[in-house]
Amino acid sequence: MLASDIDVVLQHRAPSPEGESPLPAESIPDWLRPFIWIFIALSALGLVVSVWVHLAGVMGKRAAPMPFFFLLHVGIFVVFIPALLISQRQVGNVNRKDFWKVVPKSSPDWMRYMVYFLFAYAAVNFLLYMTKVGFGHAGDPTAQDWRGFSGHWMVFYSASLAILYSAAREWRMFLGA
């Protein structure tokens, strides 16, 4: 089957009933619905703190005490796991290359572009970090370590924010709110 054949089929299919949302009702797990805005707030907070820590690291300073290093590490899993569960349900059988077209489609454009930018920035930041620090570094994290890790934290928190916020907006539209 050719791509042009699929396009023809999609163009001639029956329209969806009025008021039907493109988001399946089960895309946000039942257990997550009451907590979705809490996870969104945690994602936003984690993003702000990781940006703050990163900027301090760029200036050669440690912005937070050591326990924050661990909390920011763990925090990405707290928000990213629900985001992954939602995104898997939203994507369904969509081609993987279209993932970032489907999942955050109800989030503002700036949020999606922020994720793209931070992903590219984190890759460059990590390469710079590895050239300065290298492998095998252990001990109390230096300002350079905070800078290196915070690039990744920013990506995970921003991606979680975009995915969760988009799902929450779609869910509100699904409910007619």
C-alpha positions as YAML, in Angstrom:
chain: A
units: angstrom
residues:
- id: 1
  name: MET
  ca: [0.00, 0.00, 0.00]
- id: 2
  name: LEU
  ca: [1.42, 3.37, -1.01]
- id: 3
  name: ALA
  ca: [1.29, 6.59, 0.97]
- id: 4
  name: SER
  ca: [-0.89, 8.11, -1.76]
- id: 5
  name: ASP
  ca: [-3.41, 5.26, -1.29]
- id: 6
  name: ILE
  ca: [-3.57, 5.98, 2.42]
- id: 7
  name: ASP
  ca: [-4.10, 9.69, 1.73]
- id: 8
  name: VAL
  ca: [-7.02, 8.86, -0.59]
- id: 9
  name: VAL
  ca: [-8.61, 6.62, 2.04]
- id: 10
  name: LEU
  ca: [-8.21, 9.29, 4.72]
- id: 11
  name: GLN
  ca: [-9.71, 11.96, 2.48]
- id: 12
  name: HIS
  ca: [-12.80, 9.86, 1.69]
- id: 13
  name: ARG
  ca: [-13.54, 8.52, 5.15]
- id: 14
  name: ALA
  ca: [-16.72, 9.51, 6.93]
- id: 15
  name: PRO
  ca: [-16.43, 12.57, 9.16]
- id: 16
  name: SER
  ca: [-16.30, 11.95, 12.87]
- id: 17
  name: PRO
  ca: [-19.51, 12.68, 14.77]
- id: 18
  name: GLU
  ca: [-19.84, 16.25, 15.98]
- id: 19
  name: GLY
  ca: [-18.53, 16.84, 19.47]
- id: 20
  name: GLU
  ca: [-16.30, 13.78, 19.36]
- id: 21
  name: SER
  ca: [-12.87, 14.51, 20.71]
- id: 22
  name: PRO
  ca: [-9.76, 13.15, 19.01]
- id: 23
  name: LEU
  ca: [-8.52, 12.18, 22.49]
- id: 24
  name: PRO
  ca: [-9.74, 8.78, 23.57]
- id: 25
  name: ALA
  ca: [-11.45, 8.87, 26.93]
- id: 26
  name: GLU
  ca: [-8.94, 6.43, 28.37]
- id: 27
  name: SER
  ca: [-5.81, 8.36, 27.32]
- id: 28
  name: ILE
  ca: [-5.37, 9.69, 30.85]
- id: 29
  name: PRO
  ca: [-5.46, 6.77, 33.27]
- id: 30
  name: ASP
  ca: [-8.25, 6.98, 35.85]
- id: 31
  name: TRP
  ca: [-5.79, 7.03, 38.75]
- id: 32
  name: LEU
  ca: [-3.94, 10.00, 37.21]
- id: 33
  name: ARG
  ca: [-6.87, 12.29, 36.41]
- id: 34
  name: PRO
  ca: [-7.24, 13.78, 39.91]
- id: 35
  name: PHE
  ca: [-3.49, 14.42, 40.07]
- id: 36
  name: ILE
  ca: [-2.72, 15.68, 36.57]
- id: 37
  name: TRP
  ca: [-2.50, 19.35, 37.59]
- id: 38
  name: ILE
  ca: [-0.21, 18.41, 40.48]
- id: 39
  name: PHE
  ca: [2.13, 16.66, 38.03]
- id: 40
  name: ILE
  ca: [1.94, 19.69, 35.72]
- id: 41
  name: ALA
  ca: [2.86, 21.98, 38.62]
- id: 42
  name: LEU
  ca: [5.74, 19.68, 39.64]
- id: 43
  name: SER
  ca: [6.99, 19.67, 36.04]
- id: 44
  name: ALA
  ca: [6.89, 23.46, 35.87]
- id: 45
  name: LEU
  ca: [8.60, 23.78, 39.26]
- id: 46
  name: GLY
  ca: [11.28, 21.26, 38.27]
- id: 47
  name: LEU
  ca: [11.87, 23.13, 35.03]
- id: 48
  name: VAL
  ca: [12.23, 26.50, 36.78]
- id: 49
  name: VAL
  ca: [14.59, 25.09, 39.42]
- id: 50
  name: SER
  ca: [16.68, 23.23, 36.84]
- id: 51
  name: VAL
  ca: [17.00, 26.41, 34.73]
- id: 52
  name: TRP
  ca: [18.03, 28.33, 37.86]
- id: 53
  name: VAL
  ca: [20.59, 25.65, 38.78]
- id: 54
  name: HIS
  ca: [21.86, 25.56, 35.21]
- id: 55
  name: LEU
  ca: [22.36, 29.33, 35.01]
- id: 56
  name: ALA
  ca: [24.28, 29.23, 38.29]
- id: 57
  name: GLY
  ca: [26.40, 26.36, 36.94]
- id: 58
  name: VAL
  ca: [27.17, 28.35, 33.80]
- id: 59
  name: MET
  ca: [28.44, 31.13, 36.08]
- id: 60
  name: GLY
  ca: [30.57, 28.60, 37.98]
- id: 61
  name: LYS
  ca: [28.45, 28.51, 41.14]
- id: 62
  name: ARG
  ca: [26.53, 25.84, 42.97]
- id: 63
  name: ALA
  ca: [23.01, 27.18, 43.33]
- id: 64
  name: ALA
  ca: [21.57, 24.65, 45.73]
- id: 65
  name: PRO
  ca: [22.63, 22.28, 48.50]
- id: 66
  name: MET
  ca: [23.50, 18.69, 47.68]
- id: 67
  name: PRO
  ca: [20.03, 17.21, 48.50]
- id: 68
  name: PHE
  ca: [18.57, 19.23, 45.61]
- id: 69
  name: PHE
  ca: [20.84, 17.33, 43.22]
- id: 70
  name: PHE
  ca: [19.21, 14.08, 44.27]
- id: 71
  name: LEU
  ca: [15.70, 15.60, 44.34]
- id: 72
  name: LEU
  ca: [16.02, 16.96, 40.81]
- id: 73
  name: HIS
  ca: [17.22, 13.53, 39.65]
- id: 74
  name: VAL
  ca: [14.32, 11.70, 41.26]
- id: 75
  name: GLY
  ca: [11.84, 14.42, 40.27]
- id: 76
  name: ILE
  ca: [12.25, 13.75, 36.57]
- id: 77
  name: PHE
  ca: [10.99, 10.21, 37.10]
- id: 78
  name: VAL
  ca: [8.08, 11.41, 39.24]
- id: 79
  name: VAL
  ca: [6.75, 13.55, 36.38]
- id: 80
  name: PHE
  ca: [8.12, 11.74, 33.34]
- id: 81
  name: ILE
  ca: [6.59, 8.33, 34.11]
- id: 82
  name: PRO
  ca: [3.01, 9.69, 34.09]
- id: 83
  name: ALA
  ca: [3.87, 11.68, 30.95]
- id: 84
  name: LEU
  ca: [5.11, 8.49, 29.26]
- id: 85
  name: LEU
  ca: [1.98, 6.57, 30.25]
- id: 86
  name: ILE
  ca: [-0.20, 9.29, 28.77]
- id: 87
  name: SER
  ca: [1.89, 9.67, 25.63]
- id: 88
  name: GLN
  ca: [1.80, 5.92, 24.94]
- id: 89
  name: ARG
  ca: [-1.98, 5.98, 25.08]
- id: 90
  name: GLN
  ca: [-2.19, 9.09, 22.89]
- id: 91
  name: VAL
  ca: [0.23, 7.86, 20.24]
- id: 92
  name: GLY
  ca: [-1.34, 4.46, 19.77]
- id: 93
  name: ASN
  ca: [-0.26, 3.21, 16.34]
- id: 94
  name: VAL
  ca: [0.99, 6.58, 15.06]
- id: 95
  name: ASN
  ca: [4.38, 6.52, 13.37]
- id: 96
  name: ARG
  ca: [7.18, 7.31, 15.85]
- id: 97
  name: LYS
  ca: [8.49, 10.16, 13.71]
- id: 98
  name: ASP
  ca: [5.17, 11.95, 14.30]
- id: 99
  name: PHE
  ca: [5.35, 11.55, 18.09]
- id: 100
  name: TRP
  ca: [5.99, 15.26, 18.76]
- id: 101
  name: LYS
  ca: [3.21, 16.25, 16.36]
- id: 102
  name: VAL
  ca: [0.61, 14.10, 18.12]
- id: 103
  name: VAL
  ca: [1.43, 14.16, 21.81]
- id: 104
  name: PRO
  ca: [1.75, 17.89, 22.59]
- id: 105
  name: LYS
  ca: [-0.74, 19.05, 19.95]
- id: 106
  name: SER
  ca: [-2.91, 20.89, 22.49]
- id: 107
  name: SER
  ca: [-0.02, 22.62, 24.21]
- id: 108
  name: PRO
  ca: [0.99, 26.11, 23.11]
- id: 109
  name: ASP
  ca: [3.50, 26.27, 20.26]
- id: 110
  name: TRP
  ca: [6.08, 27.97, 22.46]
- id: 111
  name: MET
  ca: [6.01, 24.98, 24.82]
- id: 112
  name: ARG
  ca: [6.74, 22.53, 22.02]
- id: 113
  name: TYR
  ca: [9.53, 24.75, 20.64]
- id: 114
  name: MET
  ca: [10.97, 25.03, 24.15]
- id: 115
  name: VAL
  ca: [11.29, 21.24, 24.29]
- id: 116
  name: TYR
  ca: [13.00, 21.16, 20.87]
- id: 117
  name: PHE
  ca: [15.41, 23.92, 21.86]
- id: 118
  name: LEU
  ca: [16.24, 22.39, 25.25]
- id: 119
  name: PHE
  ca: [16.82, 18.98, 23.67]
- id: 120
  name: ALA
  ca: [19.34, 20.43, 21.21]
- id: 121
  name: TYR
  ca: [20.89, 22.59, 23.93]
- id: 122
  name: ALA
  ca: [21.22, 19.60, 26.29]
- id: 123
  name: ALA
  ca: [23.11, 17.63, 23.65]
- id: 124
  name: VAL
  ca: [25.60, 20.46, 23.13]
- id: 125
  name: ASN
  ca: [25.81, 21.11, 26.87]
- id: 126
  name: PHE
  ca: [26.53, 17.43, 27.54]
- id: 127
  name: LEU
  ca: [29.32, 17.34, 24.96]
- id: 128
  name: LEU
  ca: [30.89, 20.43, 26.54]
- id: 129
  name: TYR
  ca: [30.52, 18.90, 29.98]
- id: 130
  name: MET
  ca: [32.17, 15.64, 28.92]
- id: 131
  name: THR
  ca: [35.12, 17.46, 27.35]
- id: 132
  name: LYS
  ca: [35.76, 19.31, 30.62]
- id: 133
  name: VAL
  ca: [34.97, 16.62, 33.17]
- id: 134
  name: GLY
  ca: [35.20, 13.29, 31.36]
- id: 135
  name: PHE
  ca: [34.15, 9.92, 32.72]
- id: 136
  name: GLY
  ca: [34.89, 8.53, 36.15]
- id: 137
  name: HIS
  ca: [34.20, 11.68, 38.17]
- id: 138
  name: ALA
  ca: [32.92, 10.90, 41.65]
- id: 139
  name: GLY
  ca: [32.24, 12.73, 44.86]
- id: 140
  name: ASP
  ca: [30.37, 15.86, 45.77]
- id: 141
  name: PRO
  ca: [28.98, 17.49, 42.61]
- id: 142
  name: THR
  ca: [30.85, 20.57, 41.45]
- id: 143
  name: ALA
  ca: [29.28, 23.58, 39.74]
- id: 144
  name: GLN
  ca: [30.33, 21.93, 36.47]
- id: 145
  name: ASP
  ca: [28.40, 18.77, 37.44]
- id: 146
  name: TRP
  ca: [25.30, 20.82, 38.24]
- id: 147
  name: ARG
  ca: [25.58, 22.46, 34.84]
- id: 148
  name: GLY
  ca: [26.05, 19.14, 33.05]
- id: 149
  name: PHE
  ca: [23.12, 17.37, 34.69]
- id: 150
  name: SER
  ca: [20.76, 20.34, 34.71]
- id: 151
  name: GLY
  ca: [20.73, 20.37, 30.91]
- id: 152
  name: HIS
  ca: [19.11, 16.95, 30.99]
- id: 153
  name: TRP
  ca: [16.79, 17.89, 33.82]
- id: 154
  name: MET
  ca: [15.51, 20.82, 31.75]
- id: 155
  name: VAL
  ca: [14.70, 18.49, 28.83]
- id: 156
  name: PHE
  ca: [12.82, 15.96, 30.95]
- id: 157
  name: TYR
  ca: [10.88, 18.56, 32.93]
- id: 158
  name: SER
  ca: [9.95, 20.56, 29.81]
- id: 159
  name: ALA
  ca: [8.90, 17.44, 27.88]
- id: 160
  name: SER
  ca: [6.81, 16.27, 30.85]
- id: 161
  name: LEU
  ca: [5.23, 19.71, 31.12]
- id: 162
  name: ALA
  ca: [4.32, 19.79, 27.41]
- id: 163
  name: ILE
  ca: [2.90, 16.25, 27.39]
- id: 164
  name: LEU
  ca: [0.93, 16.58, 30.63]
- id: 165
  name: TYR
  ca: [-0.38, 20.07, 29.86]
- id: 166
  name: SER
  ca: [-1.51, 19.00, 26.40]
- id: 167
  name: ALA
  ca: [-3.31, 15.96, 27.80]
- id: 168
  name: ALA
  ca: [-5.01, 18.05, 30.49]
- id: 169
  name: ARG
  ca: [-6.23, 20.58, 27.91]
- id: 170
  name: GLU
  ca: [-7.51, 17.81, 25.63]
- id: 171
  name: TRP
  ca: [-9.24, 16.15, 28.55]
- id: 172
  name: ARG
  ca: [-10.96, 19.44, 29.43]
- id: 173
  name: MET
  ca: [-12.06, 19.80, 25.80]
- id: 174
  name: PHE
  ca: [-13.29, 16.20, 25.86]
- id: 175
  name: LEU
  ca: [-15.42, 17.01, 28.90]
- id: 176
  name: GLY
  ca: [-16.71, 20.14, 27.20]
- id: 177
  name: ALA
  ca: [-15.24, 22.47, 29.81]
...
